[in-house]
Amino acid sequence: MKRELQLTFDGSHTIFIPSSGVTYHSKHGAIQESLHVFIEAGLMPVMQHQKEIHVFEMGFGTGLNTLLTLQAATKQQKKVEYTAVELYPLTKEEYEALNYGATLQLQNELEQIHTIPWERMEKINPFFSLYKTQTALQNFHSTQLFDVIYYDAFAPSAQPELWTKDIFSQLFSLLKDNGLLVTYCSKGEVRRAMQAVGFNVSKLPGAPGKREMLKAIKTNKNLL
């Protein structure tokens, strides 16, 4: 699969796949999108109430969401165990070309998250541990329940099979009660699929270039 490095409007990189016309991050700014959707709307609300957080990411990709979570965990001194699914990892040449490490002054950490072994939980620093698995989301199983899910699959137009009621039922089962899922996507059919499996879904302002994003909470109905 051919992939090309591209600069986004905030000066950070994304990856472009010519065959499908999709990018890994928003062309309006990769770092600012990831911060807005996954860190500010997803991670930080959980960090306010917990000292240890379990994060699941669909789409490890460039490692940007992982790197920003590592940065936040270290700054806030909150322990994060991070699990990421990625079927098509970047090559060494591809991840070494990314400018996130230089931009965020986390070059060593960027290299670490890409070079640690797959299929094994590895401690990066006292506050952040990472488990990467090279498998399709549909084949992912875990006895660990998660506090927050970063849902960063390609858009429904490119990967419709990853935005179905069955997928969101699987994700619902991976969350703890009152756990949350955040995604950049705000399409009506996606929101309805989430609601159909029990999520309490709300729209939030989107990252630059997007009007809205979605936040879905696994509400414990026994507490209502």
ZADO-1210 file (C-alpha; in nm, 4 decimals, padded with zeros to 6 digits):
<atoms>
<atom x="00.0000" y="00.0000" z="00.0000" code="MET" pos="1"/>
<atom x="00.1523" y="00.3300" z="-00.1108" code="LYS" pos="2"/>
<atom x="00.1499" y="00.6058" z="00.1508" code="ARG" pos="3"/>
<atom x="00.2759" y="00.9643" z="00.1261" code="GLU" pos="4"/>
<atom x="00.3847" y="01.2131" z="00.3921" code="LEU" pos="5"/>
<atom x="00.1972" y="01.5455" z="00.3849" code="GLN" pos="6"/>
<atom x="00.2116" y="01.8676" z="00.5855" code="LEU" pos="7"/>
<atom x="-00.1127" y="01.9889" z="00.7438" code="THR" pos="8"/>
<atom x="-00.2059" y="02.3504" z="00.8089" code="PHE" pos="9"/>
<atom x="-00.0630" y="02.3591" z="01.1621" code="ASP" pos="10"/>
<atom x="00.2766" y="02.2410" z="01.0332" code="GLY" pos="11"/>
<atom x="00.2468" y="01.8828" z="01.1577" code="SER" pos="12"/>
<atom x="00.2532" y="01.5771" z="00.9363" code="HIS" pos="13"/>
<atom x="-00.0155" y="01.3384" z="00.8244" code="THR" pos="14"/>
<atom x="-00.0072" y="01.0327" z="00.5996" code="ILE" pos="15"/>
<atom x="-00.1996" y="01.0278" z="00.2698" code="PHE" pos="16"/>
<atom x="-00.3120" y="00.7100" z="00.0907" code="ILE" pos="17"/>
<atom x="-00.3446" y="00.7944" z="-00.2819" code="PRO" pos="18"/>
<atom x="-00.5408" y="00.4800" z="-00.3714" code="SER" pos="19"/>
<atom x="-00.8300" y="00.5710" z="-00.1406" code="SER" pos="20"/>
<atom x="-00.7802" y="00.9467" z="-00.1124" code="GLY" pos="21"/>
<atom x="-00.7816" y="00.9391" z="00.2692" code="VAL" pos="22"/>
<atom x="-00.5456" y="01.0918" z="00.5248" code="THR" pos="23"/>
<atom x="-00.4615" y="00.9733" z="00.8755" code="TYR" pos="24"/>
<atom x="-00.5334" y="01.3183" z="01.0217" code="HIS" pos="25"/>
<atom x="-00.7137" y="01.6383" z="00.9329" code="SER" pos="26"/>
<atom x="-00.5488" y="01.8497" z="00.6637" code="LYS" pos="27"/>
<atom x="-00.6404" y="02.1491" z="00.8833" code="HIS" pos="28"/>
<atom x="-00.3890" y="02.0364" z="01.1462" code="GLY" pos="29"/>
<atom x="-00.2947" y="01.6914" z="01.2680" code="ALA" pos="30"/>
<atom x="-00.1750" y="01.7861" z="01.6157" code="ILE" pos="31"/>
<atom x="-00.4524" y="02.0346" z="01.6845" code="GLN" pos="32"/>
<atom x="-00.7169" y="01.7818" z="01.5735" code="GLU" pos="33"/>
<atom x="-00.5768" y="01.5071" z="01.7974" code="SER" pos="34"/>
<atom x="-00.5505" y="01.7416" z="02.0942" code="LEU" pos="35"/>
<atom x="-00.9056" y="01.8684" z="02.0481" code="HIS" pos="36"/>
<atom x="-01.0843" y="01.5380" z="01.9860" code="VAL" pos="37"/>
<atom x="-00.8933" y="01.2802" z="02.1849" code="PHE" pos="38"/>
<atom x="-00.6999" y="01.4597" z="02.4589" code="ILE" pos="39"/>
<atom x="-00.9254" y="01.7516" z="02.5533" code="GLU" pos="40"/>
<atom x="-01.2632" y="01.5844" z="02.4932" code="ALA" pos="41"/>
<atom x="-01.1649" y="01.2284" z="02.5836" code="GLY" pos="42"/>
<atom x="-00.8663" y="01.1919" z="02.8142" code="LEU" pos="43"/>
<atom x="-00.8735" y="01.5056" z="03.0275" code="MET" pos="44"/>
<atom x="-01.2286" y="01.4625" z="03.1661" code="PRO" pos="45"/>
<atom x="-01.1276" y="01.1147" z="03.2859" code="VAL" pos="46"/>
<atom x="-00.7970" y="01.2363" z="03.4294" code="MET" pos="47"/>
<atom x="-00.9823" y="01.4861" z="03.6476" code="GLN" pos="48"/>
<atom x="-01.1377" y="01.2013" z="03.8471" code="HIS" pos="49"/>
<atom x="-00.8916" y="00.9118" z="03.8247" code="GLN" pos="50"/>
<atom x="-00.5247" y="00.8465" z="03.8975" code="LYS" pos="51"/>
<atom x="-00.5054" y="00.5406" z="03.6722" code="GLU" pos="52"/>
<atom x="-00.6641" y="00.5346" z="03.3273" code="ILE" pos="53"/>
<atom x="-00.7020" y="00.2607" z="03.0682" code="HIS" pos="54"/>
<atom x="-00.7188" y="00.3898" z="02.7103" code="VAL" pos="55"/>
<atom x="-00.8090" y="00.1957" z="02.3966" code="PHE" pos="56"/>
<atom x="-00.7331" y="00.3359" z="02.0521" code="GLU" pos="57"/>
<atom x="-00.8689" y="00.2134" z="01.7232" code="MET" pos="58"/>
<atom x="-00.6040" y="00.3156" z="01.4714" code="GLY" pos="59"/>
<atom x="-00.2515" y="00.3524" z="01.6159" code="PHE" pos="60"/>
<atom x="-00.1410" y="00.4843" z="01.2758" code="GLY" pos="61"/>
<atom x="00.1245" y="00.7528" z="01.3071" code="THR" pos="62"/>
<atom x="00.1315" y="00.7204" z="01.6865" code="GLY" pos="63"/>
<atom x="00.0246" y="01.0831" z="01.7317" code="LEU" pos="64"/>
<atom x="-00.2663" y="01.0149" z="01.9687" code="ASN" pos="65"/>
<atom x="-00.0440" y="00.7805" z="02.1671" code="THR" pos="66"/>
<atom x="00.2353" y="01.0390" z="02.1898" code="LEU" pos="67"/>
<atom x="00.0000" y="01.3156" z="02.3034" code="LEU" pos="68"/>
<atom x="-00.1479" y="01.0837" z="02.5677" code="THR" pos="69"/>
<atom x="00.2007" y="00.9968" z="02.6921" code="LEU" pos="70"/>
<atom x="00.2747" y="01.3695" z="02.7137" code="GLN" pos="71"/>
<atom x="-00.0429" y="01.4375" z="02.9126" code="ALA" pos="72"/>
<atom x="00.0079" y="01.1409" z="03.1471" code="ALA" pos="73"/>
<atom x="00.3615" y="01.2518" z="03.2243" code="THR" pos="74"/>
<atom x="00.2636" y="01.6150" z="03.2790" code="LYS" pos="75"/>
<atom x="-00.0349" y="01.5274" z="03.4992" code="GLN" pos="76"/>
<atom x="00.1519" y="01.2419" z="03.6689" code="GLN" pos="77"/>
<atom x="-00.1405" y="01.0052" z="03.6133" code="LYS" pos="78"/>
<atom x="-00.0788" y="00.6432" z="03.5177" code="LYS" pos="79"/>
<atom x="-00.2078" y="00.5416" z="03.1765" code="VAL" pos="80"/>
<atom x="-00.2159" y="00.1929" z="03.0280" code="GLU" pos="81"/>
<atom x="-00.2721" y="00.2372" z="02.6557" code="TYR" pos="82"/>
<atom x="-00.3872" y="-00.0338" z="02.4161" code="THR" pos="83"/>
<atom x="-00.3842" y="00.0297" z="02.0411" code="ALA" pos="84"/>
<atom x="-00.5012" y="-00.1723" z="01.7422" code="VAL" pos="85"/>
<atom x="-00.3311" y="-00.1301" z="01.4051" code="GLU" pos="86"/>
<atom x="-00.3548" y="-00.3704" z="01.1128" code="LEU" pos="87"/>
<atom x="-00.1076" y="-00.1891" z="00.8856" code="TYR" pos="88"/>
<atom x="00.1819" y="-00.0387" z="01.0873" code="PRO" pos="89"/>
<atom x="00.4038" y="00.2291" z="00.9396" code="LEU" pos="90"/>
<atom x="00.7454" y="00.1288" z="00.8148" code="THR" pos="91"/>
<atom x="01.0629" y="00.2484" z="00.9858" code="LYS" pos="92"/>
<atom x="01.1210" y="00.4921" z="00.7015" code="GLU" pos="93"/>
<atom x="00.7693" y="00.6337" z="00.7400" code="GLU" pos="94"/>
<atom x="00.7679" y="00.6892" z="01.1149" code="TYR" pos="95"/>
<atom x="01.1212" y="00.8282" z="01.1164" code="GLU" pos="96"/>
<atom x="01.0078" y="01.0986" z="00.8725" code="ALA" pos="97"/>
<atom x="00.7282" y="01.2245" z="01.1017" code="LEU" pos="98"/>
<atom x="00.7925" y="01.5639" z="01.2628" code="ASN" pos="99"/>
<atom x="00.5864" y="01.5133" z="01.5816" code="TYR" pos="100"/>
<atom x="00.8923" y="01.4370" z="01.7910" code="GLY" pos="101"/>
<atom x="01.0679" y="01.7586" z="01.6951" code="ALA" pos="102"/>
<atom x="00.7515" y="01.9683" z="01.7186" code="THR" pos="103"/>
<atom x="00.6550" y="01.8397" z="02.0640" code="LEU" pos="104"/>
<atom x="01.0125" y="01.7891" z="02.1859" code="GLN" pos="105"/>
<atom x="00.9374" y="01.4196" z="02.2321" code="LEU" pos="106"/>
<atom x="01.1635" y="01.2629" z="01.9714" code="GLN" pos="107"/>
<atom x="01.2882" y="00.9800" z="02.1940" code="ASN" pos="108"/>
<atom x="00.9345" y="00.8973" z="02.3012" code="GLU" pos="109"/>
<atom x="00.8108" y="00.8941" z="01.9404" code="LEU" pos="110"/>
<atom x="01.0826" y="00.6457" z="01.8502" code="GLU" pos="111"/>
<atom x="01.0011" y="00.4335" z="02.1546" code="GLN" pos="112"/>
<atom x="00.6316" y="00.3976" z="02.0819" code="ILE" pos="113"/>
<atom x="00.7083" y="00.2843" z="01.7280" code="HIS" pos="114"/>
<atom x="00.9955" y="00.0487" z="01.8104" code="THR" pos="115"/>
<atom x="00.8702" y="-00.1341" z="02.1194" code="ILE" pos="116"/>
<atom x="00.7593" y="-00.4928" z="02.0506" code="PRO" pos="117"/>
<atom x="00.4054" y="-00.5649" z="01.9392" code="TRP" pos="118"/>
<atom x="00.1702" y="-00.7908" z="02.1384" code="GLU" pos="119"/>
<atom x="00.3302" y="-00.7030" z="02.4738" code="ARG" pos="120"/>
<atom x="00.2653" y="-00.4309" z="02.7325" code="MET" pos="121"/>
<atom x="00.5770" y="-00.2148" z="02.7584" code="GLU" pos="122"/>
<atom x="00.6481" y="00.0618" z="03.0104" code="LYS" pos="123"/>
<atom x="00.7706" y="00.3805" z="02.8392" code="ILE" pos="124"/>
<atom x="00.8071" y="00.5821" z="03.1595" code="ASN" pos="125"/>
<atom x="00.6673" y="00.5584" z="03.5154" code="PRO" pos="126"/>
<atom x="00.3333" y="00.7023" z="03.4011" code="PHE" pos="127"/>
<atom x="00.2771" y="00.5437" z="03.0606" code="PHE" pos="128"/>
<atom x="00.2657" y="00.1855" z="02.9338" code="SER" pos="129"/>
<atom x="00.1768" y="00.0781" z="02.5803" code="LEU" pos="130"/>
<atom x="00.0386" y="-00.2409" z="02.4287" code="TYR" pos="131"/>
<atom x="00.0167" y="-00.2535" z="02.0481" code="LYS" pos="132"/>
<atom x="-00.1590" y="-00.5345" z="01.8660" code="THR" pos="133"/>
<atom x="-00.1482" y="-00.5921" z="01.4915" code="GLN" pos="134"/>
<atom x="-00.5000" y="-00.7161" z="01.4280" code="THR" pos="135"/>
<atom x="-00.8318" y="-00.6040" z="01.2878" code="ALA" pos="136"/>
<atom x="-01.0682" y="-00.4389" z="01.5349" code="LEU" pos="137"/>
<atom x="-01.3282" y="-00.7081" z="01.4668" code="GLN" pos="138"/>
<atom x="-01.0796" y="-00.9690" z="01.5940" code="ASN" pos="139"/>
<atom x="-00.9732" y="-00.7779" z="01.9054" code="PHE" pos="140"/>
<atom x="-01.0690" y="-00.9225" z="02.2435" code="HIS" pos="141"/>
<atom x="-00.9710" y="-00.8064" z="02.5908" code="SER" pos="142"/>
<atom x="-01.0478" y="-00.8925" z="02.9509" code="THR" pos="143"/>
<atom x="-00.9446" y="-00.5356" z="03.0352" code="GLN" pos="144"/>
<atom x="-01.2251" y="-00.2809" z="03.0382" code="LEU" pos="145"/>
<atom x="-01.1376" y="00.0722" z="02.9327" code="PHE" pos="146"/>
<atom x="-01.2143" y="00.4191" z="03.0664" code="ASP" pos="147"/>
<atom x="-01.1927" y="00.5922" z="02.7302" code="VAL" pos="148"/>
<atom x="-01.1881" y="00.4852" z="02.3664" code="ILE" pos="149"/>
<atom x="-01.0273" y="00.6958" z="02.0948" code="TYR" pos="150"/>
<atom x="-01.2153" y="00.5990" z="01.7808" code="TYR" pos="151"/>
<atom x="-00.9882" y="00.7088" z="01.4980" code="ASP" pos="152"/>
<atom x="-01.0791" y="00.4775" z="01.2115" code="ALA" pos="153"/>
<atom x="-01.0852" y="00.6155" z="00.8587" code="PHE" pos="154"/>
<atom x="-01.4089" y="00.7916" z="00.7621" code="ALA" pos="155"/>
<atom x="-01.7285" y="00.5926" z="00.6988" code="PRO" pos="156"/>
<atom x="-01.6963" y="00.6618" z="00.3256" code="SER" pos="157"/>
<atom x="-01.3608" y="00.4784" z="00.3247" code="ALA" pos="158"/>
<atom x="-01.4284" y="00.2080" z="00.5866" code="GLN" pos="159"/>
<atom x="-01.8059" y="00.1704" z="00.6295" code="PRO" pos="160"/>
<atom x="-01.7595" y="-00.1681" z="00.8001" code="GLU" pos="161"/>
<atom x="-01.6005" y="00.0082" z="01.0992" code="LEU" pos="162"/>
<atom x="-01.8970" y="00.2364" z="01.1706" code="TRP" pos="163"/>
<atom x="-02.1764" y="-00.0168" z="01.2149" code="THR" pos="164"/>
<atom x="-02.4069" y="-00.1096" z="01.5005" code="LYS" pos="165"/>
<atom x="-02.2106" y="-00.4347" z="01.5458" code="ASP" pos="166"/>
<atom x="-01.8825" y="-00.2459" z="01.5849" code="ILE" pos="167"/>
<atom x="-02.0275" y="-00.0045" z="01.8380" code="PHE" pos="168"/>
<atom x="-02.1780" y="-00.2937" z="02.0302" code="SER" pos="169"/>
<atom x="-01.8280" y="-00.4422" z="02.0520" code="GLN" pos="170"/>
<atom x="-01.6866" y="-00.1083" z="02.1694" code="LEU" pos="171"/>
<atom x="-01.9686" y="-00.0660" z="02.4211" code="PHE" pos="172"/>
<atom x="-01.8709" y="-00.4004" z="02.5766" code="SER" pos="173"/>
<atom x="-01.5065" y="-00.2886" z="02.6049" code="LEU" pos="174"/>
<atom x="-01.5912" y="00.0147" z="02.8175" code="LEU" pos="175"/>
<atom x="-01.6367" y="00.0385" z="03.1924" code="LYS" pos="176"/>
<atom x="-01.9692" y="00.1758" z="03.3161" code="ASP" pos="177"/>
<atom x="-01.9669" y="00.5516" z="03.2505" code="ASN" pos="178"/>
<atom x="-01.6671" y="00.5113" z="03.0227" code="GLY" pos="179"/>
<atom x="-01.6611" y="00.7271" z="02.7124" code="LEU" pos="180"/>
<atom x="-01.5822" y="00.7094" z="02.3425" code="LEU" pos="181"/>
<atom x="-01.4743" y="01.0098" z="02.1352" code="VAL" pos="182"/>
<atom x="-01.4448" y="01.0423" z="01.7592" code="THR" pos="183"/>
<atom x="-01.3960" y="01.3177" z="01.5045" code="TYR" pos="184"/>
<atom x="-01.6927" y="01.1831" z="01.3034" code="CYS" pos="185"/>
<atom x="-02.0406" y="01.3313" z="01.3561" code="SER" pos="186"/>
<atom x="-02.2455" y="01.1712" z="01.0788" code="LYS" pos="187"/>
<atom x="-02.6087" y="01.1006" z="01.1612" code="GLY" pos="188"/>
<atom x="-02.5885" y="00.7298" z="01.0814" code="GLU" pos="189"/>
<atom x="-02.2893" y="00.6950" z="01.3131" code="VAL" pos="190"/>
<atom x="-02.4685" y="00.8708" z="01.5977" code="ARG" pos="191"/>
<atom x="-02.7753" y="00.6525" z="01.5480" code="ARG" pos="192"/>
<atom x="-02.5650" y="00.3336" z="01.5448" code="ALA" pos="193"/>
<atom x="-02.4086" y="00.4385" z="01.8763" code="MET" pos="194"/>
<atom x="-02.7465" y="00.5157" z="02.0308" code="GLN" pos="195"/>
<atom x="-02.8898" y="00.1842" z="01.9107" code="ALA" pos="196"/>
<atom x="-02.6452" y="-00.0132" z="02.1267" code="VAL" pos="197"/>
<atom x="-02.6999" y="00.1954" z="02.4415" code="GLY" pos="198"/>
<atom x="-02.4602" y="00.4893" z="02.4206" code="PHE" pos="199"/>
<atom x="-02.5680" y="00.8313" z="02.5451" code="ASN" pos="200"/>
<atom x="-02.4393" y="01.0436" z="02.2550" code="VAL" pos="201"/>
<atom x="-02.3745" y="01.4159" z="02.2431" code="SER" pos="202"/>
<atom x="-02.2322" y="01.6507" z="01.9812" code="LYS" pos="203"/>
<atom x="-01.9381" y="01.8722" z="02.0688" code="LEU" pos="204"/>
<atom x="-01.7719" y="02.1467" z="01.8661" code="PRO" pos="205"/>
<atom x="-01.5334" y="01.9880" z="01.6185" code="GLY" pos="206"/>
<atom x="-01.1660" y="02.0550" z="01.5600" code="ALA" pos="207"/>
<atom x="-01.0755" y="02.3303" z="01.3100" code="PRO" pos="208"/>
<atom x="-01.2276" y="02.2425" z="00.9739" code="GLY" pos="209"/>
<atom x="-01.5027" y="02.0275" z="01.1314" code="LYS" pos="210"/>
<atom x="-01.8253" y="02.1689" z="01.2713" code="ARG" pos="211"/>
<atom x="-01.8950" y="01.8866" z="01.5160" code="GLU" pos="212"/>
<atom x="-01.7555" y="01.5696" z="01.6773" code="MET" pos="213"/>
<atom x="-01.9216" y="01.2979" z="01.8853" code="LEU" pos="214"/>
<atom x="-01.8822" y="01.1926" z="02.2473" code="LYS" pos="215"/>
<atom x="-02.0578" y="00.8736" z="02.3569" code="ALA" pos="216"/>
<atom x="-02.0945" y="00.7606" z="02.7193" code="ILE" pos="217"/>
<atom x="-02.1727" y="00.4088" z="02.8385" code="LYS" pos="218"/>
<atom x="-02.4331" y="00.5100" z="03.0928" code="THR" pos="219"/>
<atom x="-02.4915" y="00.2667" z="03.3768" code="ASN" pos="220"/>
<atom x="-02.8677" y="00.2266" z="03.3472" code="LYS" pos="221"/>
<atom x="-02.8841" y="00.0819" z="03.6989" code="ASN" pos="222"/>
<atom x="-02.7930" y="00.4249" z="03.8325" code="LEU" pos="223"/>
<atom x="-03.0646" y="00.6128" z="03.6417" code="LEU" pos="224"/>
</atoms>
